[in-house]
Amino acid sequence: MSLGPLLLQTMLLGLAAAFTPSLLALQVLVCSSDPWRRRAAAVAVGGSSAFVLVGGLMLVGFAQLPTVSGVSSTVGIVLRLVVAVVLLGLAVWLFLPHPELSARMDRDITGYVSRASSWVFLGVAFALSIKDVSSFMVLAPGLHDIAVSPLDIVLQVLLVALLFVLALAPVLAPPAARLMLGHRADRAFARLYRFTMDHQFPLVGGMVLVVGAYLAISGVLLVLAD
């Protein structure tokens, strides 16, 4: 895959992986309260470390694949189709009503913000990220295509960095907004939190449906091209 299509795919999958409503809601609430800096940093470190750990392991594994084009393309096709099937199946479950689970997550997040220490925030953010299987599945095809691409190492590193920065938007964007706007961001934070928690399952469902369809279509096209 050449640089242009790979860049577009990296942006698409990075933004899709950013759909982690519970992590975003936690960071938004943290950044709405005082003091916020240390706890927001703990959430950012906890969430980022989970993505870097799992994503790094996937990237190292894909980089070990044989450089023979037929092998890498076959792995890429199978990966796309398997992930597509799982994501499309997951979308069906996510679009079903889950009022009790949604309400429990809302209570848990507000409870953490009202009484937890920075260390607890780090652990909670890590746990929320490491359990976000859908985001890791979305990242997998992107990491594979970057790892086996013929691009030089500098471009590969930049693409991986872009992928992770976009995926980590839920823990990076709220602190940036709070630093720039101060308490002027509080009203927007409150609306964003309520919208995210009220629609968390359909939001993720829409994401996995779009990405699942993209991976399925692109996988089938790669099969036909072979």
Secondary structure by P-SEA (a helix, b strand, c coil): ccaaaaaaaaaaaaaaacccaaaaaaaaaaaaccccaaaaaaaaaaaaaaaaaaaaaaaaaaaaccccaaaaaaaaaaaaaaaaaaaaaaaaaaacccaaaaaaaaaaaaaaaacccaaaaaaaaaaaaaaaaaaaaaaaaaaaaaaaccccaaaaaaaaaaaaaaaaccccaaaaaaaaccccaaaaaaaaaaaaaacaaaaaaaaaaaaaaaaaaaaaaaaaac
